[in-house]
């Protein structure tokens, strides 16, 4: 919808009539063309749904964060919100090792969640790949367990680490 707007720096209150019920007729759009079907129609419907019940006022805007009772942003409140909504797990909370680089922590977390871009995971997400076989050994499908444990090269590396 932003791409269709002719005045990019307009306010929401300039696009909505103040007072009265919020319905389609109470919006004043200044678009270069009407929204088309498909994604634009879906975005338009979402925009109208967001504006249902919105009544502009003359009160100055302010930022608040609804993640905690103080309405202030804290890293811990954001981490709690992320952990409780997207990292639904019965195992345990995410614990980062502060002595390791962040990329190692993230790689370990993605490995544990089986979210690495192996050929099997890419295929499951609809990405077209010529072959699902492991490019290193060409013996089995490249999955997370195969890549880090079952592959003959990986097994050899683990054996050398153990001997070291």
Phi, psi and omega in degrees: 000327179299322180295332180277339184292134179276333179245093188296337183259022180287162177262155177299323181296337176283342180260355181233140173286138175276142181083159179078175180282145178274112173220183185303326184284349182268003178262140176244102183266146175231066183260155178285341173199164179286152177297142178268178177292175177081227186295323179295319178296318179296317178295321178297315178299319178297319179297314179297319178296324177294327184271356178296125180084357179282129177231112181295145178232173179269004180287138180294138179291153175212157180268133172224155179239122186269019181278341178220173185289340180277352183057032176238151180278131171225152180297321181294323178291324178292318179297319178297318180296318180292313181300320185279339182257314186259337181256046181298116183208143176266356184286283176193171181289162177287127178236118180269141175272110186290344180276345180264153174298150184300326181294330176289318177300314182293319178298317179296319179295316179294325177297315180296324181273001184056050180243020176279151183281062174285165181298324179293316179293321178296319178296322179295336179267007174087013178274126184284121180234140182301315184217145176269354182292149178298125181288345181278308184252339180058028181257331186213174177291136181282098175243173180300311178299322179295315184297323186257347183227307192278333182299141183299324178293316179296318179298321178294318178297317179296322178296319179293322176296318179297318179291329181295000000 
